[in-house]
Amino acid sequence: MPKKSTLSRQQLQHDARTYIWHPFTQMQEWEQQAPLLITRGKGARLYDIDGNAYLDGTSSIWVNLHGHRHPTIDLAIRNQLKNIAHTTLLGLSHPPAIHLAKALVRLAPKGLHKVFFSDNGSTAVEIALKMAIQYWQQCPNPQPRKTQFVHLGLAYHGDTVGGMSLSGIELFQKPFSSLLFPGRHQIEAPYCYRCPVDLQFPQCQLACSEPLETLLQKKHEEIAGVLVEPMVQGVAGLLPSPPGYLRRLQELCRKYQVLLIADEVATGFGRTGRMFACEHESVSPDIMAIAKGMTGGYLPLAATLATDEIYSAFLGGPHEGKTFFHGHSYTGNPLGCAAALANLSIFKTERTLSKVQRRTPKLSSFLNTLADDPWVGDIRQCGYMVGIELVQRQHTKDPFPVLHRIGHRVTLAARALGLLIRPIGNTIILMPPLSSTLEELKQMVDIIKVAIGVVRASISSEHMSTQ
Ligand SMILES: *Cc1c(COP(=O)(O)O)cnc(C)c1O
């Protein structure tokens, strides 16, 4: 007779396939598999229903910072529960949201003085876009023709219609082309690593920002804002921008009177080694969207920060219609705010930022041990955001055919070795929790190395057996 845990695992796996429609998942393939069931977590590790441990190489999809079951965040949520789990910011206020807004304004890039809460990154971006549009209608010198946006090629800004409209990933947009914003302009992503000319800073950033300058010269009277993932484009496959590029975007936005909107959903909260990625180039956006790491990976919470200038354009009498008519049922949820405050306190007590800064070069040196692998075409890193691009031949950088799903196979091999990661195409994305020890970071990289070898070996044996 099977053990009780086996029985309940099988039942759960059956019900998982029967009742859940998973995000970004081809369900036909999913239905053929027994899903991995995670039941516990501690620090940088996740445990499945049978007690097997896995390193959390995606930080549970880019959100976890200080590890799972951190006592400070656990306690903050329990304490908040003794008071209230949820109330609203529509017509009322509450202490956790007040304390958090004040703390965020103190940490945020200069000039961002107002915090508009919501509950996920896509929504925080959507709110930024709506704020920008309404701002230009109501600012002291109104320019209602400014209704269009600029975004980068391969950008990702979320899955709601606004964020999706300004993303540059065709695969995700294709069925929805009828819904996409009419006025959107895509400028080329600054592909440093494939740049044919080895231009050096500062010519390099000028060359990369040229398409934007040309566009703004022509169209700035119709453009409300430029939306950008500062310093590194995540879903694009982890593409860091050339040094000075973000700073240059800010200059151009100021010159042509266009709002700079920073999507710090992935990069915020220490991911790149600074609290916000904009700090690397002392950039102060007009609007900033934050989410993923905001509660340390505990609860869904997001915010859109704006300058006083933007905020004041929305002030007026109740009948003037200048109100920002936007809000969600769970906007500024108190449990989420309590978790976020605890998250920020850990940055201080554990000196998270200086630890990440100190360990980033060590992570680079671990990653360097992959450089000789014949399949590793490129290793891209920005703090604790890493992309390892797999190619057929290192010297020519020939991509693998998409159908071979090499990235996918490598992540499955890594799972069998105790590391959970996800690919984007054939780029392996590694996003360790910021609290990972050096040993854990090294283990993650070592497993990736072995996993690539395992897949290569299995492919050459497949090859032999078909000959
Ligand atoms: C994840 C992400 C989003 C969307 O956030 P969700 O919370 O998943 O809706 C938006 N922008 C960037 C840069 C992201 O990485």
The ligand as a MOL file (V3000), in Angstrom:
LIG
                    3D

  0  0  0     0  0            999 V3000
M  V30 BEGIN CTAB
M  V30 COUNTS 15 15 0 0 0
M  V30 BEGIN ATOM
M  V30 1 C 7.3540 41.6760 -13.6280 0
M  V30 2 C 7.4150 42.9920 -14.2950 0
M  V30 3 C 6.2570 43.7560 -14.4950 0
M  V30 4 C 4.8870 43.2250 -14.1450 0
M  V30 5 O 4.7360 43.0550 -12.7640 0
M  V30 6 P 3.5910 42.0390 -12.2270 0
M  V30 7 O 3.6020 42.2210 -10.7570 0
M  V30 8 O 4.0270 40.6810 -12.6630 0
M  V30 9 O 2.3250 42.4580 -12.8600 0
M  V30 10 C 6.3820 44.9950 -15.0630 0
M  V30 11 N 7.5770 45.4770 -15.4230 0
M  V30 12 C 8.7180 44.7830 -15.2470 0
M  V30 13 C 10.0170 45.3950 -15.6330 0
M  V30 14 C 8.6790 43.5070 -14.6920 0
M  V30 15 O 9.7940 42.7920 -14.5550 0
M  V30 END ATOM
M  V30 BEGIN BOND
M  V30 1 1 1 2
M  V30 2 1 2 3
M  V30 3 2 2 14
M  V30 4 1 3 4
M  V30 5 2 3 10
M  V30 6 1 4 5
M  V30 7 1 5 6
M  V30 8 2 6 7
M  V30 9 1 6 8
M  V30 10 1 6 9
M  V30 11 1 10 11
M  V30 12 2 11 12
M  V30 13 1 12 13
M  V30 14 1 12 14
M  V30 15 1 14 15
M  V30 END BOND
M  V30 END CTAB
M  END
